[in-house]
Amino acid sequence: MKKSPKNTGFPILGVLLVVLFSLQACQPPEKEYTNDLAGLRMKLSDKQKELSKMKSEIATIKDSIAILDPSSVEVKRRLVTIDTVNTKTFKTFVEVQGSVQSDETSNASSEMGGRITQLLVDEGDYVSLNQLIAVTDMESVNKSIAEVEKALELATDVFNRQANLWKQNIGSELQYLQAKNNKEQLEKKLETVKFTITKANVYAPMAGVVDVVYAKQGEMAGPGAPILKIMSTGMVKVVADVSESYLKSVKRGDRVKIEFPALELERYARISTIGRSINAGNRTFQVEVKMSNRGGALKPNLLALMYLNDFSASKAVVLPTELVQQDVSGKSFVFITGNDKENGDIAQKIFIETDQAYEGEILVTEGLEGGEMMIVQGSRDVNDKEPIQVLRIEDAPISTETEKAASQGGK
């Protein structure tokens, strides 16, 4: 007959009893303490020393048990949270500083010049097309009209007399033609001078807001010299100088984001114009984006930040930058969940190749294909092939208690 295996429980129990009796036998007689402050402090100090000694003895007992019964030791697992590695479109943007400019401006000026007798608008006023905005003094023209009218009166009388004589065959045809020509010349001159008087009024060449008034009432305005500048505010454009290195990335019609920091405003629009030449001084080309300006909030020369898309990748594996680590050789790696026959769920170290990074995300070009379960919380604390315990899928923020437990590794 086969002998039954010996029962190992008694030796273990015997060892524990011997150790406990030894500890009790070795305990010194309990001290007596006074109830004053000094006595209580002494008692606290002694108890703390006893507690420390007791912990050390308990650890020794646990080690002895582990040697006699290895199966009784529970494998420690690092607490982690995980999330699925997904694919998406990855884009990077370059920030370029620009400014708001009026889409259209025009100067209002007097064609003939003269002293400004009336200035009917001020800076900031809105004017419509062909609105009367100023009147200039045309006294000299009025005097010229009077002189021409007087000369025409005499020329007309001379012509009539000469015509009557010519009908009676008195005088020469040349005298008749000279009188007629003199009369007609003065008529044309009077017509011209009278047309000039209409130039005393200055009208708005376009609808918009009066941006700058150059001349004041009572001052002289030269012919063609601007009296004021009118700016259209219904439409504006954001103009930015972009480095020539982005020439291939920027195309007309591209949708861009524009921020106005002073207004805490964000707008989206499409590129309307791309400069045809490169500035030799700073190696840049101009990009213009037209946009509506209802309400007039966008003022000329207002600072604007334009974000141009310089790189795009579809169906790309993208990870939070904080999850990507580097070893001593400089290689990048991450931890995903794996499985071991002995330990179950474990942390698996995967080396990856990365490319561009933008706003806390990085593009992964090699090492991951999507669908893997990425270790999120606790990724900085685990080691390769270390047993882990998954708390839950990272589909919602974990609680403070769970996050604290994950950072401590379940210890």
C-alpha positions in Angstrom: 0.0 0.0 0.0 1.1 3.6 -0.8 1.8 5.7 2.2 -0.3 8.8 2.5 1.5 12.1 2.2 2.4 13.7 5.4 0.4 16.6 6.7 2.4 19.8 6.5 0.0 21.9 8.4 1.2 20.8 11.9 4.9 21.9 11.4 3.8 25.3 10.1 1.4 25.7 13.1 4.1 24.5 15.4 6.6 27.1 14.1 4.1 29.9 14.6 3.3 28.8 18.2 6.9 28.6 19.1 7.6 32.1 17.7 4.6 33.5 19.5 5.5 32.0 22.8 9.1 33.2 22.4 7.9 36.7 21.7 5.7 36.7 24.8 8.5 35.2 27.0 10.9 37.9 25.7 8.5 40.8 26.5 9.8 42.9 29.4 7.5 43.7 32.3 5.2 46.6 31.4 6.4 49.9 32.7 4.4 52.2 34.8 3.9 55.8 33.5 2.8 58.9 35.2 -0.3 60.7 33.9 1.5 64.0 33.4 2.7 65.3 30.0 6.2 63.9 30.3 4.8 60.5 31.3 2.4 60.4 28.4 5.0 61.4 25.9 7.3 58.6 27.2 4.5 56.1 26.9 3.8 57.2 23.3 7.5 56.8 22.4 7.7 53.4 23.8 4.5 52.1 22.2 5.7 53.4 18.8 9.0 51.5 19.2 7.0 48.4 20.1 4.8 48.8 17.0 7.8 49.2 14.8 9.4 46.0 16.3 6.1 44.2 15.9 5.8 45.1 12.2 9.3 43.8 11.6 8.5 40.5 13.3 5.3 40.1 11.3 7.2 40.6 8.1 9.7 37.9 9.2 6.8 35.5 9.9 5.3 36.2 6.5 8.6 35.5 4.8 8.8 32.2 6.7 5.3 31.2 5.6 6.2 32.1 2.0 9.2 29.7 2.1 7.1 26.8 3.6 4.0 27.5 1.4 4.7 29.5 -1.8 1.1 29.1 -3.0 -0.1 31.3 -0.1 1.7 34.4 -1.5 -0.7 36.6 -3.6 0.8 38.2 -6.7 0.7 42.0 -6.4 -0.9 43.7 -9.4 -0.5 47.2 -10.6 -3.9 49.1 -10.8 -4.3 50.7 -14.3 -6.9 52.0 -16.6 -7.0 51.4 -20.3 -8.4 52.9 -23.5 -8.7 51.7 -27.1 -6.2 53.0 -29.6 -8.4 54.6 -32.4 -7.6 56.0 -35.8 -8.6 59.4 -37.0 -7.6 62.3 -39.2 -4.6 64.1 -37.8 -3.9 67.7 -38.7 -1.3 70.2 -37.7 -1.6 74.0 -38.0 0.9 76.8 -38.1 0.1 80.1 -36.3 0.7 83.3 -38.3 0.2 86.8 -37.0 -1.7 89.2 -39.2 -4.0 92.2 -39.0 -7.4 93.4 -40.1 -7.5 95.7 -43.0 -10.4 97.5 -44.7 -11.5 95.7 -47.9 -12.1 99.1 -49.6 -11.1 102.7 -49.0 -11.5 105.9 -51.0 -10.6 109.6 -50.6 -13.1 112.3 -51.2 -11.6 115.4 -52.9 -12.5 118.6 -54.6 -11.9 118.6 -58.4 -11.4 122.4 -58.7 -10.1 123.2 -55.2 -10.9 126.3 -53.1 -11.7 127.3 -49.5 -13.9 124.8 -47.7 -17.0 126.7 -46.6 -18.9 123.7 -45.3 -17.8 120.4 -43.9 -20.9 118.3 -43.3 -19.5 115.1 -41.7 -17.1 114.2 -38.9 -14.9 111.2 -38.3 -16.9 108.1 -37.5 -20.0 109.2 -39.4 -21.6 106.8 -41.9 -22.1 108.2 -45.4 -23.9 106.8 -48.4 -22.9 106.9 -52.0 -23.1 110.4 -53.6 -23.9 112.0 -50.3 -22.9 115.7 -50.1 -20.1 115.9 -47.6 -18.4 119.3 -48.3 -18.8 122.6 -50.1 -16.0 124.8 -51.4 -15.9 128.5 -52.2 -16.3 129.2 -55.9 -16.3 133.1 -55.8 -13.7 133.4 -58.4 -15.7 131.2 -60.7 -18.8 133.3 -60.2 -16.8 136.4 -61.2 -15.6 134.6 -64.3 -19.2 133.8 -65.2 -20.2 137.5 -64.8 -17.3 138.5 -67.1 -18.1 136.0 -69.8 -21.8 136.9 -69.7 -21.0 140.5 -70.2 -18.6 139.7 -73.1 -21.2 137.4 -74.6 -23.8 140.1 -74.5 -21.6 142.4 -76.5 -20.6 139.6 -78.9 -24.3 138.7 -79.5 -25.2 142.4 -80.3 -22.3 142.6 -82.7 -23.2 139.4 -84.4 -26.9 140.5 -84.8 -25.8 143.8 -86.4 -23.4 142.1 -88.7 -26.0 139.5 -89.7 -28.5 142.3 -90.7 -25.8 144.0 -92.7 -24.9 140.8 -94.4 -28.6 140.2 -95.4 -28.5 143.6 -97.1 -25.2 142.6 -98.8 -23.4 145.2 -96.8 -20.0 144.4 -95.5 -17.8 141.3 -96.1 -18.6 137.7 -95.4 -15.4 137.5 -93.3 -16.7 140.1 -90.9 -19.9 138.1 -90.5 -18.1 134.9 -89.9 -15.8 136.5 -87.3 -18.7 137.9 -85.4 -20.5 134.6 -85.4 -17.4 132.7 -84.3 -16.7 135.2 -81.5 -20.3 134.8 -80.2 -20.2 131.0 -80.3 -16.8 130.8 -78.5 -18.2 132.9 -75.6 -21.3 130.7 -75.4 -19.1 127.6 -75.0 -16.9 129.4 -72.5 -19.9 130.4 -70.4 -21.2 126.8 -70.6 -17.8 125.5 -69.3 -17.6 128.1 -66.5 -21.1 127.3 -65.4 -20.3 123.6 -65.3 -17.2 124.4 -63.2 -19.5 125.9 -60.5 -21.1 122.5 -60.0 -17.7 121.2 -58.8 -18.1 123.3 -55.6 -19.9 120.4 -54.0 -17.9 117.4 -52.9 -19.8 114.1 -52.8 -19.0 110.7 -51.2 -17.4 108.4 -53.8 -18.6 105.3 -51.9 -20.7 104.2 -48.9 -18.9 103.7 -45.7 -17.5 105.3 -42.5 -15.5 108.5 -42.4 -12.1 107.2 -41.2 -9.9 110.3 -41.4 -10.7 114.0 -42.0 -7.7 115.7 -43.6 -8.9 119.3 -44.0 -11.0 121.4 -41.7 -13.7 123.9 -42.5 -12.2 127.3 -43.6 -9.0 125.7 -44.9 -8.0 125.6 -48.6 -8.4 122.4 -50.5 -6.3 121.9 -53.6 -7.6 120.4 -56.8 -7.5 116.6 -56.2 -6.2 116.9 -52.7 -8.1 114.5 -50.3 -10.5 116.2 -47.9 -11.4 113.0 -46.0 -11.0 109.2 -46.3 -14.0 106.9 -46.4 -13.7 103.2 -45.4 -16.0 100.4 -46.1 -16.6 98.3 -43.0 -19.2 95.8 -44.2 -16.4 93.6 -45.5 -12.9 93.4 -44.1 -9.8 91.3 -44.9 -7.2 89.7 -42.6 -3.8 90.0 -44.1 -0.8 87.9 -42.9 2.8 87.4 -44.1 3.5 83.6 -44.4 7.0 82.1 -44.7 7.8 80.7 -48.1 8.4 77.3 -46.6 4.6 76.8 -46.4 4.0 77.8 -50.0 3.0 74.2 -51.0 0.7 73.8 -48.0 -1.4 77.0 -48.5 -4.0 77.1 -51.3 -6.7 79.5 -52.3 -10.0 78.3 -50.9 -8.5 76.5 -47.9 -10.6 76.9 -44.7 -8.7 78.6 -41.9 -9.3 79.5 -38.3 -8.8 83.2 -37.3 -8.6 84.4 -33.7 -8.9 88.0 -32.5 -7.3 88.0 -29.0 -8.5 91.5 -28.1 -12.1 90.5 -28.8 -11.9 86.9 -27.6 -13.5 86.1 -30.9 -12.9 83.1 -33.2 -14.0 82.9 -36.8 -13.6 80.5 -39.7 -13.2 81.7 -43.3 -11.6 80.7 -46.6 -8.4 82.0 -48.2 -9.5 84.5 -50.8 -6.1 85.7 -52.2 -2.5 84.4 -52.2 0.3 86.8 -53.0 1.9 86.3 -56.4 5.4 87.3 -55.3 7.8 86.6 -52.4 9.0 89.5 -50.3 12.8 89.5 -50.8 13.3 91.2 -47.4 11.7 88.6 -45.1 11.0 85.7 -47.6 7.3 85.7 -47.1 4.2 85.9 -49.2 0.8 87.5 -48.4 -2.3 85.6 -47.6 -5.7 87.4 -47.5 -8.9 86.2 -46.0 -12.1 88.2 -46.6 -14.9 88.1 -44.1 -18.1 90.0 -43.3 -18.0 92.5 -40.5 -21.5 93.0 -39.3 -21.7 95.4 -36.4 -18.2 96.7 -37.2 -16.5 94.9 -34.4 -13.4 94.2 -36.6 -11.4 97.4 -36.6 -8.6 98.1 -39.1 -5.2 97.1 -37.8 -6.7 94.8 -35.2 -4.3 92.0 -34.3 -5.4 88.6 -35.8 -3.9 85.1 -35.5 -4.4 82.9 -38.5 -4.0 79.1 -38.3 -3.0 77.4 -41.5 -3.2 73.7 -42.0 0.3 72.5 -43.0 -0.1 68.8 -42.6 -2.9 66.2 -42.7 -3.0 62.4 -42.4 -6.2 60.3 -42.6 -6.9 57.1 -40.7 -3.8 57.8 -38.6 -3.0 56.3 -35.2 -2.8 59.2 -32.8 -1.9 59.1 -29.1 -1.8 61.6 -26.3 1.8 62.8 -26.1 2.0 62.1 -22.4 1.6 58.4 -22.9 4.7 58.1 -25.1 7.9 57.3 -23.2 11.5 57.0 -24.1 14.2 54.6 -22.9 17.8 55.4 -22.3 18.6 54.8 -26.0 16.1 57.4 -27.1 13.6 54.9 -28.6 9.9 55.7 -28.0 7.5 53.1 -26.5 4.1 52.7 -24.9 2.4 50.1 -22.8 -0.6 48.1 -23.9 -2.3 45.2 -22.2 -1.1 41.6 -22.9 -1.8 38.2 -21.5 0.4 35.6 -19.7 -0.5 32.0 -18.9 0.8 32.3 -15.4 0.0 35.9 -14.4 -3.0 36.7 -16.7 -3.2 40.4 -17.6 0.2 42.0 -17.9 1.7 45.2 -19.2 3.3 44.8 -22.6 6.0 47.2 -23.8 5.7 48.2 -27.5 8.3 50.2 -29.4 6.8 52.8 -31.8 7.9 55.3 -34.4 6.4 58.8 -34.2 6.2 61.8 -36.5 4.6 65.2 -35.9 3.0 66.3 -32.7 0.3 69.0 -32.2 -1.7 70.2 -29.2 -0.9 67.3 -26.9 -1.3 64.6 -29.6 1.4 62.7 -31.6 1.2 60.8 -34.8 2.3 57.1 -34.6 3.7 55.8 -37.9 4.9 52.3 -36.8 4.3 49.9 -33.9 0.5 50.3 -33.6 -2.3 49.7 -36.0 -5.3 50.7 -34.0 -7.6 48.6 -31.8 -5.0 47.8 -29.1 -5.8 48.5 -25.5 -3.6 51.2 -24.3 -2.6 51.6 -20.6 -3.5 55.1 -19.6 -3.5 55.7 -15.8 -0.5 54.0 -14.4 1.5 53.8 -17.6 4.4 55.6 -16.0 4.6 53.1 -13.1 4.4 49.7 -14.8 7.2 47.6 -16.2 7.3 45.2 -19.1 5.4 41.9 -18.4 4.3 43.2 -14.9 1.0 41.8 -13.8 -1.8 44.4 -13.9 -5.4 44.8 -12.8 -7.6 46.8 -15.1 -9.9 49.1 -13.1 -12.2 50.0 -16.0 -12.3 51.2 -19.6 -11.3 54.8 -19.9 -14.7 55.9 -21.3 -15.2 58.4 -18.5 -13.0 60.3 -16.1 -12.0 58.0 -13.2 -12.7 59.1 -9.6 -10.1 60.7 -7.4 -9.9 57.6 -5.2 -9.4 55.3 -8.3 -6.7 57.6 -9.7 -4.9 57.6 -6.4 -5.0 53.8 -6.2 -3.7 53.5 -9.8 -0.8 55.8 -9.1 0.1 53.8 -6.0 0.0 50.6 -8.0 -2.4 48.8 -5.7 0.1 48.6 -2.8 
